[in-house]
């Protein structure tokens, strides 16, 4: 049974930076895909970035150039580096991982990020 736990959220001023972490009970090195999503109040959950086992990375236009995904296989952790944060980045951020293209995958419970103006 795989579990994903996000951490690192909090309150930050506009223009600041945060690093989110996603600790996995499964092996991050063997994932088929891993990514970050967010959901703001009243909005749908949206994909921010996904990293596939083939090494390709896709970023949403809203965060391209500001957010970066990375992973540390030794620590079994995926990170989301967020720079130049804006108030519109305020949302609950979720980690997602899939170990097979035929599996639905797993979600973390989310971590709150609030950016003040």
Backbone torsions as a table, in degrees:
resi	resn	phi	psi	omega
1	UNK	NA	121.7	-177.1
2	UNK	-90.5	138.1	174.2
3	UNK	-128.6	139.4	176.3
4	UNK	-120.7	132.1	-177.7
5	UNK	-128.3	115.9	178.0
6	UNK	-87.1	151.8	175.3
7	UNK	-156.5	168.3	176.4
8	UNK	103.6	-4.1	178.6
9	UNK	-72.9	168.5	-179.9
10	UNK	164.7	-165.3	179.7
11	UNK	-99.4	130.8	-179.6
12	UNK	-143.0	149.3	177.6
13	UNK	-77.8	153.0	176.1
14	UNK	-55.1	136.7	-177.2
15	UNK	92.4	-10.5	-179.5
16	UNK	-84.0	-174.9	-176.8
17	UNK	-133.6	153.6	174.1
18	UNK	-144.1	154.0	172.0
19	UNK	-122.6	119.1	176.6
20	UNK	-93.4	147.6	178.9
21	UNK	-122.5	147.2	175.3
22	UNK	-130.1	105.5	179.6
23	UNK	-90.9	128.2	-176.1
24	UNK	-112.2	140.1	174.1
25	UNK	-79.0	-24.3	174.0
26	UNK	-87.0	176.4	-178.1
27	UNK	-82.4	115.9	177.7
28	UNK	-66.4	-31.2	-177.7
29	UNK	-66.4	-20.1	-176.1
30	UNK	-108.4	12.7	-178.7
31	UNK	-69.2	146.7	170.6
32	UNK	-76.8	-35.1	177.8
33	UNK	-159.0	148.6	175.6
34	UNK	-145.8	144.9	-177.9
35	UNK	-163.1	177.1	178.4
36	UNK	-121.1	140.6	178.2
37	UNK	-130.2	165.1	174.2
38	UNK	-146.0	155.6	178.8
39	UNK	-138.6	115.0	176.6
40	UNK	-89.4	156.7	179.8
41	UNK	-54.3	128.9	178.9
42	UNK	81.0	0.1	-177.9
43	UNK	-116.9	165.8	176.2
44	UNK	-79.5	156.4	174.3
45	UNK	-69.5	130.6	-174.7
46	UNK	-124.6	144.6	177.9
47	UNK	-76.3	134.3	176.9
48	UNK	-100.9	-44.7	-178.9
49	UNK	-161.6	145.3	176.3
50	UNK	-134.3	139.9	177.7
51	UNK	-119.3	121.5	-178.5
52	UNK	-95.0	165.3	179.1
53	UNK	-64.1	-23.0	177.3
54	UNK	-78.5	-7.2	176.8
55	UNK	98.0	-2.8	-179.9
56	UNK	-78.1	144.8	-179.1
57	UNK	-131.1	132.1	179.2
58	UNK	-125.1	127.3	179.2
59	UNK	-111.6	142.8	172.9
60	UNK	-66.9	146.9	-178.4
61	UNK	-57.9	-31.9	-176.5
62	UNK	-67.6	-21.1	-177.1
63	UNK	-122.2	-3.5	-178.2
64	UNK	-59.3	130.5	-179.0
65	UNK	88.6	-11.3	-179.7
66	UNK	-116.0	-34.7	-178.2
67	UNK	-108.4	147.2	179.2
68	UNK	-139.6	132.1	176.8
69	UNK	-97.5	143.9	176.0
70	UNK	-151.5	168.3	178.1
71	UNK	-146.5	149.6	176.9
72	UNK	-120.8	101.5	-175.8
73	UNK	-64.3	-34.7	-179.8
74	UNK	-63.3	-35.6	179.0
75	UNK	-93.5	-4.1	-179.3
76	UNK	55.6	45.6	-173.6
77	UNK	-136.0	140.5	173.7
78	UNK	-109.8	141.6	-177.4
79	UNK	-120.7	153.7	169.4
80	UNK	-127.0	109.4	177.8
81	UNK	-88.8	121.9	-176.3
82	UNK	-117.9	120.6	179.7
83	UNK	-119.7	162.2	177.7
84	UNK	49.2	49.8	-175.2
85	UNK	-65.8	144.8	-179.2
86	UNK	-121.1	156.4	177.5
87	UNK	-54.8	-32.9	179.2
88	UNK	-71.1	-6.8	173.5
89	UNK	-80.9	-7.7	179.9
90	UNK	-60.7	123.2	-176.6
91	UNK	-178.2	172.7	167.8
92	UNK	-90.4	128.2	-177.0
93	UNK	-103.6	133.4	-175.4
94	UNK	-121.6	143.4	172.9
95	UNK	-98.1	141.7	178.5
96	UNK	-134.1	140.3	177.6
97	UNK	-145.6	146.9	179.5
98	UNK	-136.4	132.5	-178.5
99	UNK	-101.3	-2.4	177.1
100	UNK	-151.4	141.5	177.2
101	UNK	-67.2	-12.3	180.0
102	UNK	-99.5	-0.5	-179.5
103	UNK	-103.3	151.8	-179.2
104	UNK	-72.7	-25.4	178.9
105	UNK	93.8	-175.4	-175.1
106	UNK	-131.9	148.0	179.0
107	UNK	-119.9	144.3	168.4
108	UNK	-81.7	175.5	-178.6
109	UNK	-85.2	-13.3	175.4
110	UNK	99.8	157.0	175.1
111	UNK	-137.8	136.7	-174.5
112	UNK	-81.6	131.8	172.4
113	UNK	-120.5	124.2	179.2
114	UNK	-123.8	123.8	-178.9
115	UNK	-112.0	119.3	-178.9
116	UNK	-92.8	149.9	-179.8
117	UNK	-87.5	NA	NA
